[in-house]
Amino acid sequence: LLVAPEDCNCNGAIDTVAGQAAKAHETVYLVSGPGQPAGVPAGLSSSVKPAADVSGALSGPSYSHSGLTAILVTGTGTVSYAQQLQASPNLRALIPAA
């Protein structure tokens, strides 16, 4: 999952993650908050699919993150995340969730 605020200007980072996912035959879901346009910005990998935060959790006061956030869940249920991602071929910034 990628969570991107509407003002993040992070298509490069989204495309980096999407490229890595495509190599692993996985799909990236780009989650947009309420009021944001649904869909995927033009020019990004076809492995990126739109998803919407219909609950409004991303726009409430309890969600204080900025920039692009990636959340990775493995087949065994292990969760890792990274915040404020920048375009880079190195995704080692993914942090195991506590």
C-alpha positions, 0 to 999 in steps of 0.5 A: 500500500502507498499512502500519498497526500495530494500535495506530495509531488511524489510520482517518482517515488511511487514509480520506484516502488511500483517498478520494484513491485512489478519485478516481484509480480505484485500490485501496488495500491495507491490510497487517496484520502477523501476529497482527493481525485480517485485514480492513478496519476498519468505516466505511472506503472500499470502495476499501480491500482487506485484505492480510496480511504472511504472511512476518512482515516487519512484526513483526521487528526489521528493521522499526522504523517506527511509525504509518501508512506509505504506499507508492506505486508508479507504473506506471513503477515509481517508488516513493514513501513517507510515514511516520506519516501523519495525516488530511489532504487533502494527500498531498505528504508522499510522499517519493521512495525513494532 
